């Protein structure tokens, strides 16, 4: 999630990079339809867990082996079933724990094909993103620090997974927050990755704002009033929240276009002009730059 402050790493007295996480186990929040949400410290990234009778699906693995080990221990407090892993998108705080889970025997990893390409193309950038929280991952040294890209690349068609007595649907929804964003549907619960953000502004560093707006509007129209949306960061939200995020983004796009109208190419807006946007100064400049860069 480019643009967020980097957390400082901690190390337990015995030198175990996951020791502190073990001393304070991560807590699950129970959701409908055999789903759970867990928030890791550091980037406050949400992992999801969906449990069937034969398999369990873990959604997003953390920023590296430290977080991944804590997430794995938390998973094993819920279920001992074999796991599949789903990555919602290609930012390091969500997928750099994959190699740890590979070492624990997970063989099937899923993501959108565009996200997988972005993981491979921006590997150094993703390592740099997590270097303060996960110094071993940042440097690419030590155990479980390979960049393990998903083994199953999904296109635009929905993909159904059978977890036993429970089917879930993986859907690459396009490039909104980042290339190849993917959602996971389990009954009434929709794990949305960073397409939805609660508790902070959306992050626009890799975004296509116009596509993001269309996706949010589509979710607001077609999802039921009882849908529980699990964002990539922050607490679960409802359809009303998604509608508000869409209205806010629509307002920001209109303001950016007004600012851009008549400006000479390459002439950047002032901070005062951008202050009219409904975000802070950093994200306001990101959305302006990305809108200009990605508009036809």
Phi, psi and omega in degrees: 000080185303142175103346180275152177298144182272128179284155177277140179285156174234153178223135180288165184295337180272005177084359180282118183297342178257004187301318181295323178296324179291325180292332179232083185303144178288143187255135177271146168252123179284136179237173178296163169059046175059035179247152177222156175234138179226134180250122177277150174291178180087263179274358181055042181277137178272129164259151176241155177223131177234125188247123172255195179272342184242323182222162170234145179252127174257130181253111177072135195245004178093185192268000181160189186295331179297305179294320183299321180296318178295320178296317180298316178299320179294319177302317184288348170283341181263316187208148173256009181293156171301150185248150158244152181244138174238129174256125183286333179191184195258029174263139193302329181292348181254340187227354184284357170275359184304319186294328175297315181291327173301318181292340177271006174104002178287128181251335185251115178238134184239143172197167174293147181297326178291324178294319180298317176300320180291322176303315183290320183287332186244029185305315181295321179296320180292322175298317181297326180301323188256008193297329180283322179282322184230076185300326179294316178295319180300322181271346182071034179234149179095180184288146171063034182245011171293153169272104183263105181277151182303149182272346180240114181262121183260140175267210186279345181279143176301146180236123183261134176245136177261113179268007182124263176265013185217128176258139174236155183240124176260133183221114170287116189260006177113197180246096183246281173291324184199169181300127172072036176305144183226139175248158178233122180255128174222098182062236180277354187260133176237111174278117192251359184058209184276008171299329175241134179234134177235137178091000178192167181289154172302150178260122189256007188303323180244020193273165165239092191304321181294319177293323179298316179299315180298322180294313180298318179296323178294317178297318182295329182276318192262344178278149181285162180293343180262005179294134173259113179268126176256110181283169177291334178215135180100177185278164178302148183226171180248183183297326178300321178296317180298320177297319178294319178297321179294317179297319179296317180292321177299317178299317181295319180296316179299317179295318179298319180294323176296319179296320184287336183297125176083356179280144175294145180302131180087356179273114185279146177289158178278163176299325180295319177297318182287342181295345177286343181287156184279018180237176176285175186297323182291308182290331177296319179289322177300312184294323178298312182296319181289325178295315179296319184289331187252357179278144180294000000 
